[in-house]
């Protein structure tokens, strides 16, 4: 006996997309490549800010050491 299929059972929720993952193409990111570039730029800025802070701290520590050494020698 043939099973009676309705049209609604054959339609996927996504519209024209097939349910079979084998035939699906990867969907692009909604942000596209610009979203990735913005994210990478954000990470680079964050790294640079942290690096500048540590460089300043090291510079200040070195200056303090030099001052202490000069005081000890005088």
Rosetta constraint file for C-alpha pairs under 8 A:
AtomPair CA 5 CA 9 HARMONIC 6.75 0.50
AtomPair CA 5 CA 10 HARMONIC 7.89 0.50
AtomPair CA 6 CA 10 HARMONIC 7.19 0.50
AtomPair CA 7 CA 11 HARMONIC 6.83 0.50
AtomPair CA 11 CA 15 HARMONIC 6.75 0.50
AtomPair CA 11 CA 16 HARMONIC 7.84 0.50
AtomPair CA 12 CA 16 HARMONIC 7.06 0.50
AtomPair CA 12 CA 17 HARMONIC 6.88 0.50
AtomPair CA 12 CA 18 HARMONIC 7.02 0.50
AtomPair CA 12 CA 19 HARMONIC 6.99 0.50
AtomPair CA 17 CA 24 HARMONIC 7.53 0.50
AtomPair CA 18 CA 23 HARMONIC 7.30 0.50
AtomPair CA 18 CA 24 HARMONIC 6.77 0.50
AtomPair CA 19 CA 24 HARMONIC 7.91 0.50
AtomPair CA 20 CA 24 HARMONIC 6.65 0.50
AtomPair CA 28 CA 32 HARMONIC 6.62 0.50
AtomPair CA 29 CA 33 HARMONIC 7.90 0.50
AtomPair CA 31 CA 35 HARMONIC 4.67 0.50
AtomPair CA 31 CA 36 HARMONIC 7.48 0.50
AtomPair CA 32 CA 36 HARMONIC 7.08 0.50
AtomPair CA 33 CA 37 HARMONIC 6.31 0.50
AtomPair CA 34 CA 38 HARMONIC 6.09 0.50
AtomPair CA 35 CA 39 HARMONIC 6.20 0.50
AtomPair CA 36 CA 40 HARMONIC 6.17 0.50
AtomPair CA 37 CA 41 HARMONIC 6.07 0.50
AtomPair CA 38 CA 42 HARMONIC 6.13 0.50
AtomPair CA 39 CA 43 HARMONIC 6.31 0.50
AtomPair CA 40 CA 44 HARMONIC 6.17 0.50
AtomPair CA 41 CA 45 HARMONIC 6.14 0.50
AtomPair CA 42 CA 46 HARMONIC 6.18 0.50
AtomPair CA 43 CA 47 HARMONIC 6.15 0.50
AtomPair CA 44 CA 48 HARMONIC 6.11 0.50
AtomPair CA 45 CA 49 HARMONIC 6.15 0.50
AtomPair CA 46 CA 50 HARMONIC 6.36 0.50
AtomPair CA 47 CA 51 HARMONIC 6.04 0.50
AtomPair CA 48 CA 52 HARMONIC 6.06 0.50
AtomPair CA 49 CA 53 HARMONIC 6.35 0.50
AtomPair CA 50 CA 54 HARMONIC 6.34 0.50
AtomPair CA 51 CA 55 HARMONIC 6.06 0.50
AtomPair CA 52 CA 56 HARMONIC 6.12 0.50
AtomPair CA 53 CA 57 HARMONIC 6.19 0.50
AtomPair CA 54 CA 58 HARMONIC 6.12 0.50
AtomPair CA 55 CA 59 HARMONIC 6.06 0.50
AtomPair CA 56 CA 60 HARMONIC 6.08 0.50
AtomPair CA 57 CA 61 HARMONIC 6.16 0.50
AtomPair CA 58 CA 62 HARMONIC 6.11 0.50
AtomPair CA 59 CA 63 HARMONIC 6.20 0.50
AtomPair CA 60 CA 64 HARMONIC 6.15 0.50
AtomPair CA 61 CA 65 HARMONIC 6.19 0.50
AtomPair CA 62 CA 66 HARMONIC 6.22 0.50
AtomPair CA 63 CA 67 HARMONIC 6.23 0.50
AtomPair CA 64 CA 68 HARMONIC 6.14 0.50
AtomPair CA 65 CA 69 HARMONIC 6.08 0.50
AtomPair CA 66 CA 70 HARMONIC 6.11 0.50
AtomPair CA 67 CA 71 HARMONIC 6.17 0.50
AtomPair CA 68 CA 72 HARMONIC 6.15 0.50
AtomPair CA 69 CA 73 HARMONIC 6.21 0.50
AtomPair CA 70 CA 74 HARMONIC 6.22 0.50
